[in-house]
Amino acid sequence: MAVQQNKKSPSRRNMRRSHDGLGTPALAVESTTGEVHLRHHVSPTGFYKGKKVIQDKSE
């Protein structure tokens, strides 16, 4: 069984727990299609900031 050799200070303990309080990711609504997507990412249909940036295979 593992036993710690030195006591972890409250500062180090709290640094380890710093990511426990992360919130939900920021979402954006595409102006042309109304889809919800992650901010600064292309929407699933290929739109970014109201412009079509990825063409479908059918087009």
MOPAC internal coordinates of N, CA, C and O (Angstrom, degrees):
PM7 1SCF
backbone

  N    0.0000 0     0.00 0     0.00 0    0    0    0
  C    1.4516 1     0.00 0     0.00 0    1    0    0
  C    1.5286 1   108.80 1     0.00 0    2    1    0
  O    1.2310 1   120.19 1   -44.46 1    3    2    1
  N    1.3295 1   117.24 1   135.54 1    3    2    1
  C    1.4580 1   121.60 1  -177.94 1    5    3    2
  C    1.5252 1   110.59 1   -78.11 1    6    5    3
  O    1.2310 1   121.32 1   -42.48 1    7    6    5
  N    1.3325 1   115.08 1   137.52 1    7    6    5
  C    1.4574 1   121.34 1   178.06 1    9    7    6
  C    1.5198 1   107.32 1  -128.29 1   10    9    7
  O    1.2310 1   120.84 1   -46.80 1   11   10    9
  N    1.3383 1   115.99 1   133.20 1   11   10    9
  C    1.4544 1   118.24 1  -178.89 1   13   11   10
  C    1.5166 1   111.04 1   -67.01 1   14   13   11
  O    1.2310 1   120.54 1   -34.97 1   15   14   13
  N    1.3151 1   116.58 1   145.03 1   15   14   13
  C    1.4603 1   120.98 1  -179.00 1   17   15   14
  C    1.5219 1   110.75 1   -88.68 1   18   17   15
  O    1.2310 1   120.11 1   143.78 1   19   18   17
  N    1.3347 1   117.39 1   -36.22 1   19   18   17
  C    1.4600 1   121.45 1   179.91 1   21   19   18
  C    1.5145 1   109.13 1  -130.36 1   22   21   19
  O    1.2310 1   121.39 1   -30.31 1   23   22   21
  N    1.3273 1   114.94 1   149.69 1   23   22   21
  C    1.4568 1   120.39 1   178.71 1   25   23   22
  C    1.5306 1   109.78 1   -71.12 1   26   25   23
  O    1.2310 1   120.64 1   -44.51 1   27   26   25
  N    1.3284 1   116.38 1   135.49 1   27   26   25
  C    1.4641 1   121.72 1   177.60 1   29   27   26
  C    1.5229 1   107.90 1   -82.93 1   30   29   27
  O    1.2310 1   120.55 1   -52.85 1   31   30   29
  N    1.3190 1   116.55 1   127.15 1   31   30   29
  C    1.4685 1   120.88 1  -177.25 1   33   31   30
  C    1.5324 1   110.12 1   -70.38 1   34   33   31
  O    1.2310 1   119.87 1   -23.26 1   35   34   33
  N    1.3331 1   117.85 1   156.74 1   35   34   33
  C    1.4720 1   119.79 1   177.66 1   37   35   34
  C    1.5220 1   112.88 1   -57.53 1   38   37   35
  O    1.2310 1   119.98 1   146.49 1   39   38   37
  N    1.3236 1   117.64 1   -33.51 1   39   38   37
  C    1.4620 1   120.33 1   178.66 1   41   39   38
  C    1.5260 1   111.00 1   -64.33 1   42   41   39
  O    1.2310 1   120.27 1   132.75 1   43   42   41
  N    1.3346 1   117.09 1   -47.25 1   43   42   41
  C    1.4726 1   120.55 1   178.72 1   45   43   42
  C    1.5239 1   110.74 1   -64.95 1   46   45   43
  O    1.2310 1   120.17 1   140.60 1   47   46   45
  N    1.3214 1   117.28 1   -39.40 1   47   46   45
  C    1.4665 1   121.21 1   179.59 1   49   47   46
  C    1.5245 1   109.87 1   -61.18 1   50   49   47
  O    1.2310 1   120.61 1   135.35 1   51   50   49
  N    1.3381 1   116.45 1   -44.65 1   51   50   49
  C    1.4644 1   120.11 1  -178.03 1   53   51   50
  C    1.5210 1   111.52 1   -70.27 1   54   53   51
  O    1.2310 1   119.75 1   148.32 1   55   54   53
  N    1.3352 1   118.07 1   -31.68 1   55   54   53
  C    1.4717 1   120.39 1   175.75 1   57   55   54
  C    1.5201 1   110.84 1   -64.54 1   58   57   55
  O    1.2310 1   120.52 1   142.76 1   59   58   57
  N    1.3130 1   116.62 1   -37.24 1   59   58   57
  C    1.4543 1   120.82 1   179.36 1   61   59   58
  C    1.5306 1   110.31 1   -66.48 1   62   61   59
  O    1.2310 1   120.38 1   146.78 1   63   62   61
  N    1.3037 1   116.88 1   -33.22 1   63   62   61
  C    1.4614 1   121.80 1  -177.49 1   65   63   62
  C    1.5255 1   113.09 1   -89.87 1   66   65   63
  O    1.2310 1   119.79 1  -171.62 1   67   66   65
  N    1.3125 1   118.00 1     8.38 1   67   66   65
  C    1.4655 1   120.89 1  -172.30 1   69   67   66
  C    1.5231 1   112.98 1   -64.04 1   70   69   67
  O    1.2310 1   119.24 1   152.13 1   71   70   69
  N    1.3210 1   119.05 1   -27.87 1   71   70   69
  C    1.4623 1   121.43 1  -177.35 1   73   71   70
  C    1.5265 1   112.80 1   -90.13 1   74   73   71
  O    1.2310 1   119.87 1   179.49 1   75   74   73
  N    1.3116 1   117.85 1    -0.51 1   75   74   73
  C    1.4627 1   119.93 1  -179.78 1   77   75   74
  C    1.5233 1   112.07 1   -69.28 1   78   77   75
  O    1.2310 1   119.80 1   155.10 1   79   78   77
  N    1.3108 1   117.98 1   -24.90 1   79   78   77
  C    1.4519 1   120.98 1  -175.45 1   81   79   78
  C    1.5104 1   114.38 1   -96.09 1   82   81   79
  O    1.2310 1   119.47 1  -160.60 1   83   82   81
  N    1.3264 1   118.61 1    19.40 1   83   82   81
  C    1.4626 1   120.62 1  -179.35 1   85   83   82
  C    1.5217 1   110.35 1   -65.45 1   86   85   83
  O    1.2310 1   121.03 1   -39.14 1   87   86   85
  N    1.3106 1   115.64 1   140.86 1   87   86   85
  C    1.4585 1   121.11 1  -179.39 1   89   87   86
  C    1.5127 1   111.96 1   -93.44 1   90   89   87
  O    1.2310 1   121.46 1    13.04 1   91   90   89
  N    1.3127 1   114.82 1  -166.96 1   91   90   89
  C    1.4549 1   120.16 1  -179.98 1   93   91   90
  C    1.5330 1   109.38 1   -78.33 1   94   93   91
  O    1.2310 1   119.52 1   -28.25 1   95   94   93
  N    1.3262 1   118.51 1   151.75 1   95   94   93
  C    1.4672 1   120.45 1   179.88 1   97   95   94
  C    1.5270 1   111.25 1   -68.69 1   98   97   95
  O    1.2310 1   121.20 1   -29.75 1   99   98   97
  N    1.3236 1   115.32 1   150.25 1   99   98   97
  C    1.4589 1   120.88 1   179.58 1  101   99   98
  C    1.5262 1   109.67 1   -72.85 1  102  101   99
  O    1.2310 1   120.52 1   -50.11 1  103  102  101
  N    1.3118 1   116.62 1   129.89 1  103  102  101
  C    1.4565 1   121.85 1  -179.47 1  105  103  102
  C    1.5246 1   109.89 1  -112.04 1  106  105  103
  O    1.2310 1   121.09 1   -26.42 1  107  106  105
  N    1.3216 1   115.52 1   153.58 1  107  106  105
  C    1.4552 1   122.06 1   178.47 1  109  107  106
  C    1.5232 1   108.88 1  -130.24 1  110  109  107
  O    1.2310 1   120.88 1   -23.98 1  111  110  109
  N    1.3132 1   115.91 1   156.02 1  111  110  109
  C    1.4679 1   122.04 1   177.29 1  113  111  110
  C    1.5188 1   107.58 1  -108.79 1  114  113  111
  O    1.2310 1   120.63 1   -54.99 1  115  114  113
  N    1.3286 1   116.40 1   125.01 1  115  114  113
  C    1.4649 1   121.43 1   178.71 1  117  115  114
  C    1.5222 1   108.94 1   -68.22 1  118  117  115
  O    1.2310 1   120.63 1   -49.56 1  119  118  117
  N    1.3329 1   116.41 1   130.44 1  119  118  117
  C    1.4601 1   120.76 1  -174.20 1  121  119  118
  C    1.5266 1   112.92 1   -69.32 1  122  121  119
  O    1.2310 1   119.60 1   148.90 1  123  122  121
  N    1.3232 1   118.37 1   -31.10 1  123  122  121
  C    1.4691 1   119.53 1  -176.18 1  125  123  122
  C    1.5172 1   112.60 1   -86.68 1  126  125  123
  O    1.2310 1   119.84 1   139.52 1  127  126  125
  N    1.3299 1   117.92 1   -40.48 1  127  126  125
  C    1.4635 1   120.25 1  -175.73 1  129  127  126
  C    1.5133 1   113.34 1  -104.67 1  130  129  127
  O    1.2310 1   119.32 1   161.64 1  131  130  129
  N    1.3273 1   118.91 1   -18.36 1  131  130  129
  C    1.4565 1   121.40 1  -179.03 1  133  131  130
  C    1.5141 1   113.91 1    81.12 1  134  133  131
  O    1.2310 1   120.21 1  -169.99 1  135  134  133
  N    1.3306 1   117.20 1    10.01 1  135  134  133
  C    1.4593 1   120.53 1  -179.59 1  137  135  134
  C    1.5226 1   111.19 1   -77.17 1  138  137  135
  O    1.2310 1   120.97 1   -29.22 1  139  138  137
  N    1.3212 1   115.75 1   150.78 1  139  138  137
  C    1.4543 1   121.83 1   176.33 1  141  139  138
  C    1.5207 1   107.99 1   -97.83 1  142  141  139
  O    1.2310 1   120.68 1   -49.45 1  143  142  141
  N    1.3490 1   116.31 1   130.55 1  143  142  141
  C    1.4675 1   120.49 1  -179.74 1  145  143  142
  C    1.5158 1   108.67 1  -148.22 1  146  145  143
  O    1.2310 1   120.10 1   -10.41 1  147  146  145
  N    1.3198 1   117.40 1   169.59 1  147  146  145
  C    1.4491 1   121.81 1   176.22 1  149  147  146
  C    1.5217 1   109.90 1   -66.14 1  150  149  147
  O    1.2310 1   120.68 1   -37.63 1  151  150  149
  N    1.3309 1   116.31 1   142.37 1  151  150  149
  C    1.4640 1   119.87 1   178.85 1  153  151  150
  C    1.5240 1   109.89 1   -63.20 1  154  153  151
  O    1.2310 1   120.37 1   -34.86 1  155  154  153
  N    1.3120 1   116.91 1   145.14 1  155  154  153
  C    1.4661 1   125.06 1   179.96 1  157  155  154
  C    1.5283 1   112.81 1    63.22 1  158  157  155
  O    1.2310 1   120.12 1  -156.11 1  159  158  157
  N    1.3213 1   117.37 1    23.89 1  159  158  157
  C    1.4634 1   122.37 1   175.30 1  161  159  158
  C    1.5207 1   108.79 1  -127.23 1  162  161  159
  O    1.2310 1   120.69 1   -24.44 1  163  162  161
  N    1.3085 1   116.29 1   155.56 1  163  162  161
  C    1.4637 1   121.88 1   177.81 1  165  163  162
  C    1.5265 1   108.67 1   -73.89 1  166  165  163
  O    1.2310 1   120.39 1   -39.94 1  167  166  165
  N    1.3243 1   116.86 1   140.06 1  167  166  165
  C    1.4622 1   120.60 1   178.59 1  169  167  166
  C    1.5322 1   109.47 1   -71.65 1  170  169  167
  O    1.2310 1   119.83 1   -17.55 1  171  170  169
  N    1.3371 1   117.94 1   162.45 1  171  170  169
  C    1.4699 1   120.40 1  -178.41 1  173  171  170
  C    1.5268 1   114.83 1   -57.97 1  174  173  171
  O    1.2310 1   119.83 1   154.58 1  175  174  173
  N    1.3371 1   117.94 1   -25.42 1  175  174  173
  C    1.4647 1   119.37 1   179.71 1  177  175  174
  C    1.5200 1   112.48 1   -90.13 1  178  177  175
  O    1.2310 1   119.72 1   179.99 1  179  178  177
  N    1.3491 1   118.14 1    -0.01 1  179  178  177
  C    1.4574 1   120.90 1   175.19 1  181  179  178
  C    1.5131 1   115.31 1    97.39 1  182  181  179
  O    1.2310 1   119.27 1  -165.44 1  183  182  181
  N    1.3324 1   119.00 1    14.56 1  183  182  181
  C    1.4580 1   122.00 1   179.27 1  185  183  182
  C    1.5196 1   110.46 1   -97.25 1  186  185  183
  O    1.2310 1   120.57 1   -35.63 1  187  186  185
  N    1.3353 1   116.52 1   144.37 1  187  186  185
  C    1.4593 1   122.85 1   173.96 1  189  187  186
  C    1.5158 1   108.23 1  -142.70 1  190  189  187
  O    1.2310 1   120.29 1   -60.03 1  191  190  189
  N    1.3191 1   117.04 1   119.97 1  191  190  189
  C    1.4653 1   124.02 1  -177.98 1  193  191  190
  C    1.5262 1   111.81 1    53.91 1  194  193  191
  O    1.2310 1   120.29 1  -139.53 1  195  194  193
  N    1.3142 1   117.05 1    40.47 1  195  194  193
  C    1.4605 1   121.94 1   175.70 1  197  195  194
  C    1.5109 1   115.53 1    82.17 1  198  197  195
  O    1.2310 1   119.87 1  -177.95 1  199  198  197
  N    1.3332 1   117.85 1     2.05 1  199  198  197
  C    1.4721 1   121.04 1   179.48 1  201  199  198
  C    1.5174 1   109.49 1  -117.00 1  202  201  199
  O    1.2310 1   120.96 1   -34.69 1  203  202  201
  N    1.3271 1   115.78 1   145.31 1  203  202  201
  C    1.4599 1   121.27 1   177.25 1  205  203  202
  C    1.5303 1   107.88 1   -80.13 1  206  205  203
  O    1.2310 1   120.22 1   -65.66 1  207  206  205
  N    1.3471 1   117.19 1   114.34 1  207  206  205
  C    1.4635 1   120.57 1  -176.07 1  209  207  206
  C    1.5252 1   111.75 1  -109.25 1  210  209  207
  O    1.2310 1   119.74 1   161.32 1  211  210  209
  N    1.3362 1   118.11 1   -18.68 1  211  210  209
  C    1.4661 1   121.00 1   177.61 1  213  211  210
  C    1.5312 1   107.23 1  -123.60 1  214  213  211
  O    1.2310 1   120.98 1   -57.49 1  215  214  213
  N    1.3210 1   115.72 1   122.51 1  215  214  213
  C    1.4618 1   120.81 1  -178.81 1  217  215  214
  C    1.5289 1   110.22 1   -84.92 1  218  217  215
  O    1.2310 1   120.53 1   -37.31 1  219  218  217
  N    1.3200 1   116.58 1   142.69 1  219  218  217
  C    1.4604 1   121.65 1   175.07 1  221  219  218
  C    1.5224 1   109.66 1   -75.31 1  222  221  219
  O    1.2310 1   120.25 1   -18.65 1  223  222  221
  N    1.3284 1   117.13 1   161.35 1  223  222  221
  C    1.4632 1   120.75 1   178.62 1  225  223  222
  C    1.5183 1   111.77 1   -67.54 1  226  225  223
  O    1.2310 1   120.56 1   152.43 1  227  226  225
  N    1.3462 1   116.53 1   -27.57 1  227  226  225
  C    1.4671 1   119.74 1  -179.12 1  229  227  226
  C    1.5219 1   112.02 1   -75.77 1  230  229  227
  O    1.2310 1   119.96 1   161.10 1  231  230  229
  N    1.3238 1   117.69 1   -18.90 1  231  230  229
  C    1.4773 1   119.92 1  -177.85 1  233  231  230
  C    1.4977 1   112.63 1   -90.35 1  234  233  231
  O    1.2310 1   120.10 1   180.00 1  235  234  233

